[in-house]
């Protein structure tokens, strides 16, 4: 039974890592591109810049709320506890998004 739990935990870690890496990287690139678009459009197309900024914020919110939380639900409880503590320290340090 213990070996089965270990295998399940490893599978959960693998799925969580893949989800975090693939979706997280894609969303990070999207957010960077939207930020660049917003900065470059500020002078020439202010309305476009505002929409790009709003879209960038939505990407950040989605990344924070969905990818990170869904990933943590997949992880084993012990790993989840460590990540929650890490996120709390990150927020307290003022380095969060």
C-alpha positions in Angstrom: 0.0 0.0 0.0 2.8 2.4 0.8 4.5 1.8 -2.5 1.2 2.6 -4.3 0.9 5.9 -2.4 4.5 6.7 -3.4 3.7 6.0 -7.1 0.6 8.1 -7.0 2.5 10.9 -5.4 5.1 10.8 -8.1 2.5 10.7 -10.8 0.8 13.7 -9.2 4.1 15.6 -9.0 4.8 14.8 -12.7 1.3 16.0 -13.8 1.6 19.2 -11.7 5.0 19.9 -13.0 3.9 19.5 -16.7 0.8 21.7 -16.2 2.8 24.4 -14.4 5.6 24.4 -16.9 3.6 24.3 -20.1 0.8 26.6 -19.1 2.9 28.8 -17.0 5.5 29.4 -19.6 2.9 30.1 -22.3 1.0 32.5 -20.1 4.3 34.3 -19.1 5.2 34.9 -22.7 1.7 36.1 -23.5 1.8 38.5 -20.6 5.3 39.8 -21.6 4.1 40.3 -25.2 1.0 42.2 -24.0 3.1 44.4 -21.8 5.4 45.2 -24.7 2.4 46.0 -26.9 0.9 48.2 -24.2 4.1 50.2 -23.7 4.6 50.6 -27.5 1.0 51.6 -28.2 0.8 54.1 -25.3 1.6 57.1 -27.6 0.2 55.9 -30.9 -2.9 54.1 -29.8 -3.9 54.8 -26.2 -7.1 52.8 -26.4 -5.2 49.8 -27.7 -2.6 50.2 -24.9 -5.4 50.2 -22.3 -6.9 47.0 -23.7 -3.5 45.4 -23.8 -2.8 46.3 -20.2 -6.2 44.9 -19.2 -5.5 41.7 -21.1 -2.1 41.5 -19.4 -3.7 41.8 -16.0 -6.2 39.0 -16.9 -3.3 36.7 -17.9 -1.6 37.4 -14.5 -4.8 36.8 -12.6 -5.5 33.6 -14.5 -1.9 32.4 -13.9 -2.1 33.1 -10.2 -5.6 31.8 -9.6 -5.9 28.9 -11.9 -2.5 27.4 -12.9 -0.9 27.7 -9.5 -3.9 26.6 -7.5 -4.9 23.8 -9.8 -1.3 22.6 -9.8 -1.3 22.6 -6.0 -4.5 20.5 -5.8 -2.7 17.8 -7.8 0.3 17.7 -5.6 0.6 15.5 -2.6 -0.2 17.2 0.8 3.4 17.3 2.0 4.6 19.1 -1.2 1.5 21.4 -1.1 2.4 22.5 2.4 6.0 23.4 1.4 4.7 25.4 -1.7 2.1 27.2 0.4 4.8 28.3 2.9 7.1 29.4 0.0 4.2 31.5 -1.5 3.5 33.1 1.8 7.2 34.1 2.1 7.2 35.4 -1.5 4.1 37.6 -0.8 5.5 38.9 2.5 8.8 39.8 0.8 6.9 42.0 -1.6 8.2 40.1 -4.6 4.9 38.8 -5.8 3.2 39.8 -9.1 
